[in-house]
Amino acid sequence: MTPAIIATDMQRLEQDAIVVMFEMDATQYGGEVMRFAPSLVDGQPIMFGGQQYLPFPITAEGFEWNGKGTLPRPTLTAAAMDVAFLSLVISAQDLVGAPVRRLRTYRKHLDDGTDPDPEALFPVDYYVIERKTSQNRRQIQFELSVQMDQEGRMIPARQVLRDSCTHRYRWWDGTQYRYEGVTCPYAGSGEWAESGSVAAGGGDRCGKRLSDCKLRFGQYGELPFYGFPGVGRYK
């Protein structure tokens, strides 16, 4: 970023409009980096640094730092009307731990502005989703925390299952295997039923056990097993 440019702009008598954008990284859940903004600018989606920030009905509050007391815990309140986003929240453990960035710049520094500059940013706010605080038919609300404010967080921040993998496995659509939203990296030709027996013709169904992982990646291969087989074992 170029803080000197922003600092100079802030000293001007006439201030340009400030544009707020958000980036939410859901790649750890098989999603993508989602870029959105609370509103359109001049009736168009925001373009900044070659990236498009789509309008999304969202309210962001509580980002102010006052230097006293605890660190801020902002909230993001999003409309629950977007089916794709709602499905991602449901399948990705409420997006807990997903990084969120808040970007701010002046209108003139957008790609279609009078002085486009992708480096001209206010200090970027880095947060992670701490928890989903509420959800109803109209909206979903998340509480954010700064990355340094993680005291008491449980590692690995997801449910610990010894004998069951939580990867999302590929699925058969009647013609071919599909990989949309899949997190398991297996894309081989071998097929096995949930019981572990050999299958064919689209019958591949992972039983989510460590033994199923070994069938697909080899007895001594590097296993992407997403469970915790060592839990509960004592020397």
C-alpha positions as a Markdown table, in Angstrom:
| # | Residue | x | y | z |
|---|---|---|---|---|
| 1 | Met | 0.0 | 0.0 | 0.0 |
| 2 | Thr | 1.0 | 3.6 | -0.3 |
| 3 | Pro | 0.1 | 5.3 | 3.0 |
| 4 | Ala | 1.9 | 8.5 | 1.9 |
| 5 | Ile | -0.7 | 9.1 | -0.8 |
| 6 | Ile | -3.6 | 8.5 | 1.5 |
| 7 | Ala | -2.0 | 10.7 | 4.2 |
| 8 | Thr | -1.7 | 13.5 | 1.6 |
| 9 | Asp | -5.3 | 13.1 | 0.5 |
| 10 | Met | -6.5 | 13.3 | 4.1 |
| 11 | Gln | -5.0 | 16.8 | 4.4 |
| 12 | Arg | -7.0 | 18.2 | 1.6 |
| 13 | Leu | -9.8 | 20.6 | 2.3 |
| 14 | Glu | -12.1 | 18.8 | -0.1 |
| 15 | Gln | -12.4 | 15.1 | 0.8 |
| 16 | Asp | -13.2 | 12.4 | -1.8 |
| 17 | Ala | -15.7 | 9.7 | -0.9 |
| 18 | Ile | -14.3 | 6.8 | 0.9 |
| 19 | Val | -15.1 | 3.3 | -0.6 |
| 20 | Val | -15.1 | 0.2 | 1.7 |
| 21 | Met | -14.5 | -3.3 | 0.3 |
| 22 | Phe | -14.2 | -6.7 | 1.9 |
| 23 | Glu | -12.3 | -9.9 | 1.1 |
| 24 | Met | -13.3 | -13.2 | 2.7 |
| 25 | Asp | -11.0 | -16.2 | 2.1 |
| 26 | Ala | -12.9 | -19.4 | 2.1 |
| 27 | Thr | -10.3 | -21.5 | 0.3 |
| 28 | Gln | -9.6 | -23.7 | 3.3 |
| 29 | Tyr | -13.2 | -24.9 | 3.0 |
| 30 | Gly | -13.0 | -25.6 | -0.7 |
| 31 | Gly | -14.4 | -22.2 | -1.6 |
| 32 | Glu | -12.7 | -19.1 | -3.0 |
| 33 | Val | -11.7 | -15.6 | -2.1 |
| 34 | Met | -15.0 | -13.7 | -2.1 |
| 35 | Arg | -14.7 | -10.0 | -2.8 |
| 36 | Phe | -17.7 | -7.8 | -2.0 |
| 37 | Ala | -18.8 | -4.3 | -1.1 |
| 38 | Pro | -21.9 | -3.0 | 0.8 |
| 39 | Ser | -23.0 | -1.0 | -2.3 |
| 40 | Leu | -22.5 | -0.1 | -5.9 |
| 41 | Val | -20.4 | 2.9 | -6.9 |
| 42 | Asp | -22.1 | 5.1 | -9.5 |
| 43 | Gly | -24.4 | 2.2 | -10.3 |
| 44 | Gln | -21.6 | -0.2 | -11.1 |
| 45 | Pro | -19.7 | -3.0 | -9.2 |
| 46 | Ile | -16.4 | -1.7 | -7.8 |
| 47 | Met | -13.2 | -2.4 | -9.7 |
| 48 | Phe | -10.0 | -2.0 | -7.8 |
| 49 | Gly | -6.6 | -3.3 | -8.6 |
| 50 | Gly | -8.1 | -5.4 | -11.4 |
| 51 | Gln | -10.4 | -7.2 | -9.0 |
| 52 | Gln | -14.2 | -6.9 | -9.0 |
| 53 | Tyr | -16.0 | -6.3 | -5.7 |
| 54 | Leu | -19.6 | -7.3 | -6.2 |
| 55 | Pro | -22.4 | -5.6 | -4.2 |
| 56 | Phe | -23.6 | -7.7 | -1.3 |
| 57 | Pro | -26.2 | -6.6 | 1.2 |
| 58 | Ile | -24.0 | -6.5 | 4.3 |
| 59 | Thr | -23.7 | -4.3 | 7.3 |
| 60 | Ala | -20.3 | -3.9 | 9.1 |
| 61 | Glu | -20.0 | -2.4 | 12.5 |
| 62 | Gly | -17.5 | -2.0 | 15.4 |
| 63 | Phe | -14.2 | -1.6 | 13.6 |
| 64 | Glu | -13.2 | 1.5 | 15.6 |
| 65 | Trp | -10.0 | 1.3 | 17.7 |
| 66 | Asn | -10.1 | 3.6 | 20.8 |
| 67 | Gly | -6.9 | 2.5 | 22.5 |
| 68 | Lys | -8.7 | 1.5 | 25.7 |
| 69 | Gly | -10.0 | -1.8 | 27.0 |
| 70 | Thr | -10.2 | -4.9 | 24.8 |
| 71 | Leu | -9.5 | -5.2 | 21.1 |
| 72 | Pro | -12.5 | -4.5 | 18.8 |
| 73 | Arg | -14.8 | -7.4 | 17.9 |
| 74 | Pro | -16.6 | -6.1 | 14.7 |
| 75 | Thr | -19.7 | -7.8 | 13.4 |
| 76 | Leu | -20.7 | -8.5 | 9.8 |
| 77 | Thr | -24.4 | -8.9 | 9.2 |
| 78 | Ala | -25.2 | -10.4 | 5.7 |
| 79 | Ala | -28.6 | -11.0 | 4.1 |
| 80 | Ala | -29.4 | -14.7 | 3.9 |
| 81 | Met | -30.9 | -14.5 | 0.5 |
| 82 | Asp | -27.8 | -15.6 | -1.5 |
| 83 | Val | -28.2 | -19.4 | -1.8 |
| 84 | Ala | -24.5 | -20.1 | -2.7 |
| 85 | Phe | -23.3 | -18.1 | 0.3 |
| 86 | Leu | -25.8 | -19.8 | 2.6 |
| 87 | Ser | -24.7 | -23.2 | 1.4 |
| 88 | Leu | -21.1 | -22.4 | 2.0 |
| 89 | Val | -21.8 | -21.3 | 5.5 |
| 90 | Ile | -23.7 | -24.5 | 6.2 |
| 91 | Ser | -21.1 | -26.8 | 4.7 |
| 92 | Ala | -18.0 | -24.9 | 6.0 |
| 93 | Gln | -18.5 | -25.0 | 9.7 |
| 94 | Asp | -20.0 | -21.5 | 9.8 |
| 95 | Leu | -16.7 | -20.2 | 8.2 |
| 96 | Val | -15.1 | -20.1 | 11.6 |
| 97 | Gly | -11.4 | -19.1 | 11.2 |
| 98 | Ala | -11.8 | -17.7 | 7.7 |
| 99 | Pro | -9.7 | -14.6 | 7.2 |
| 100 | Val | -11.4 | -11.3 | 6.4 |
| 101 | Arg | -9.8 | -8.1 | 5.1 |
| 102 | Arg | -11.4 | -4.7 | 5.2 |
| 103 | Leu | -10.0 | -2.4 | 2.5 |
| 104 | Arg | -10.7 | 1.3 | 2.2 |
| 105 | Thr | -9.6 | 3.9 | -0.4 |
| 106 | Tyr | -10.8 | 7.1 | -2.0 |
| 107 | Arg | -13.2 | 6.9 | -4.9 |
| 108 | Lys | -10.7 | 8.5 | -7.2 |
| 109 | His | -8.2 | 5.6 | -6.7 |
| 110 | Leu | -10.6 | 3.0 | -8.1 |
| 111 | Asp | -9.8 | 1.6 | -11.5 |
| 112 | Asp | -12.3 | 3.9 | -13.1 |
| 113 | Gly | -11.4 | 6.9 | -10.9 |
| 114 | Thr | -9.7 | 10.1 | -11.8 |
| 115 | Asp | -6.4 | 8.9 | -10.2 |
| 116 | Pro | -6.5 | 5.1 | -10.2 |
| 117 | Asp | -3.9 | 3.5 | -7.8 |
| 118 | Pro | -4.3 | 0.0 | -6.5 |
| 119 | Glu | -1.7 | 0.7 | -3.8 |
| 120 | Ala | -3.4 | 3.8 | -2.4 |
| 121 | Leu | -5.1 | 2.2 | 0.7 |
| 122 | Phe | -5.9 | 3.1 | 4.2 |
| 123 | Pro | -4.2 | 0.6 | 6.6 |
| 124 | Val | -5.8 | -2.7 | 5.9 |
| 125 | Asp | -7.8 | -4.3 | 8.7 |
| 126 | Tyr | -7.0 | -8.1 | 9.1 |
| 127 | Tyr | -9.6 | -10.2 | 11.0 |
| 128 | Val | -10.8 | -13.8 | 11.2 |
| 129 | Ile | -14.3 | -15.0 | 11.7 |
| 130 | Glu | -14.6 | -15.9 | 15.4 |
| 131 | Arg | -18.1 | -17.3 | 15.4 |
| 132 | Lys | -21.5 | -17.1 | 13.9 |
| 133 | Thr | -23.6 | -15.2 | 16.5 |
| 134 | Ser | -27.0 | -15.5 | 14.9 |
| 135 | Gln | -28.9 | -16.8 | 11.9 |
| 136 | Asn | -32.5 | -16.5 | 10.8 |
| 137 | Arg | -34.5 | -16.5 | 7.6 |
| 138 | Arg | -33.4 | -12.9 | 6.8 |
| 139 | Gln | -29.8 | -12.6 | 7.9 |
| 140 | Ile | -26.6 | -14.1 | 9.2 |
| 141 | Gln | -24.3 | -12.3 | 11.7 |
| 142 | Phe | -20.7 | -13.1 | 12.3 |
| 143 | Glu | -18.4 | -11.8 | 15.0 |
| 144 | Leu | -14.8 | -11.1 | 13.9 |
| 145 | Ser | -11.6 | -10.9 | 16.0 |
| 146 | Val | -8.2 | -9.5 | 15.1 |
| 147 | Gln | -5.6 | -12.2 | 14.5 |
| 148 | Met | -3.6 | -11.3 | 17.6 |
| 149 | Asp | -6.7 | -11.7 | 19.8 |
| 150 | Gln | -6.9 | -15.5 | 19.7 |
| 151 | Glu | -6.4 | -16.3 | 23.4 |
| 152 | Gly | -8.3 | -19.4 | 24.4 |
| 153 | Arg | -8.9 | -20.6 | 20.9 |
| 154 | Met | -8.9 | -24.4 | 20.6 |
| 155 | Ile | -6.7 | -26.0 | 18.0 |
| 156 | Pro | -7.4 | -27.1 | 15.3 |
| 157 | Ala | -10.6 | -25.0 | 15.7 |
| 158 | Arg | -12.8 | -27.8 | 14.3 |
| 159 | Gln | -14.5 | -30.9 | 15.7 |
| 160 | Val | -11.9 | -33.6 | 16.6 |
| 161 | Leu | -13.0 | -36.9 | 15.2 |
| 162 | Arg | -10.7 | -39.9 | 15.5 |
| 163 | Asp | -12.2 | -42.3 | 13.0 |
| 164 | Ser | -14.0 | -40.1 | 10.5 |
| 165 | Cys | -12.6 | -37.8 | 7.8 |
| 166 | Thr | -14.4 | -34.6 | 7.3 |
| 167 | His | -13.2 | -34.0 | 3.7 |
| 168 | Arg | -16.0 | -33.5 | 1.1 |
| 169 | Tyr | -15.6 | -36.3 | -1.4 |
| 170 | Arg | -16.3 | -36.3 | -5.1 |
| 171 | Trp | -19.8 | -37.4 | -6.3 |
| 172 | Trp | -21.2 | -39.1 | -9.4 |
| 173 | Asp | -23.8 | -37.1 | -11.4 |
| 174 | Gly | -24.9 | -40.1 | -13.5 |
| 175 | Thr | -22.3 | -39.5 | -16.2 |
| 176 | Gln | -19.1 | -38.4 | -14.5 |
| 177 | Tyr | -17.5 | -37.6 | -11.2 |
| 178 | Arg | -18.0 | -34.0 | -10.1 |
| 179 | Tyr | -15.6 | -31.9 | -8.0 |
| 180 | Glu | -17.4 | -28.7 | -7.3 |
| 181 | Gly | -17.0 | -27.9 | -3.6 |
| 182 | Val | -14.8 | -31.0 | -3.0 |
| 183 | Thr | -11.9 | -30.8 | -0.6 |
| 184 | Cys | -10.5 | -34.4 | -0.9 |
| 185 | Pro | -7.7 | -34.4 | -3.5 |
| 186 | Tyr | -8.5 | -37.9 | -4.8 |
| 187 | Ala | -9.3 | -37.9 | -8.5 |
| 188 | Gly | -8.0 | -41.4 | -9.5 |
| 189 | Ser | -9.6 | -44.1 | -11.5 |
| 190 | Gly | -9.9 | -46.6 | -8.6 |
| 191 | Glu | -13.4 | -47.0 | -7.2 |
| 192 | Trp | -14.5 | -48.4 | -3.8 |
| 193 | Ala | -17.8 | -48.7 | -2.0 |
| 194 | Glu | -18.3 | -47.3 | 1.5 |
| 195 | Ser | -17.7 | -50.8 | 2.8 |
| 196 | Gly | -14.3 | -50.9 | 1.2 |
| 197 | Ser | -15.1 | -53.4 | -1.5 |
| 198 | Val | -14.2 | -52.7 | -5.1 |
| 199 | Ala | -16.9 | -50.8 | -7.0 |
| 200 | Ala | -17.3 | -49.6 | -10.6 |
| 201 | Gly | -19.5 | -47.5 | -12.8 |
| 202 | Gly | -19.7 | -44.4 | -10.6 |
| 203 | Gly | -20.1 | -46.4 | -7.4 |
| 204 | Asp | -17.1 | -44.8 | -5.6 |
| 205 | Arg | -18.2 | -43.8 | -2.1 |
| 206 | Cys | -15.6 | -43.0 | 0.5 |
| 207 | Gly | -16.3 | -44.5 | 3.9 |
| 208 | Lys | -14.4 | -41.7 | 5.6 |
| 209 | Arg | -12.1 | -44.1 | 7.5 |
| 210 | Leu | -8.3 | -44.2 | 7.5 |
| 211 | Ser | -8.4 | -47.5 | 5.7 |
| 212 | Asp | -10.4 | -45.9 | 2.9 |
| 213 | Cys | -7.8 | -43.2 | 2.6 |
| 214 | Lys | -5.1 | -45.9 | 2.3 |
| 215 | Leu | -7.1 | -47.7 | -0.5 |
| 216 | Arg | -6.9 | -44.5 | -2.6 |
| 217 | Phe | -3.5 | -43.1 | -1.8 |
| 218 | Gly | -1.5 | -46.2 | -0.9 |
| 219 | Gln | -0.6 | -48.1 | 2.2 |
| 220 | Tyr | 2.5 | -46.0 | 2.7 |
| 221 | Gly | 1.5 | -42.9 | 0.7 |
| 222 | Glu | 1.0 | -39.4 | 2.0 |
| 223 | Leu | -2.6 | -39.5 | 3.3 |
| 224 | Pro | -4.7 | -36.4 | 3.3 |
| 225 | Phe | -6.9 | -37.9 | 6.0 |
| 226 | Tyr | -8.8 | -35.1 | 7.7 |
| 227 | Gly | -9.5 | -37.0 | 11.0 |
| 228 | Phe | -7.4 | -37.5 | 14.1 |
| 229 | Pro | -6.5 | -41.2 | 14.4 |
| 230 | Gly | -4.1 | -40.5 | 17.3 |
| 231 | Val | -6.8 | -39.2 | 19.6 |
| 232 | Gly | -7.3 | -41.3 | 22.6 |
| 233 | Arg | -4.2 | -43.4 | 22.2 |
| 234 | Tyr | -1.8 | -43.7 | 25.1 |
| 235 | Lys | 1.8 | -44.9 | 25.3 |
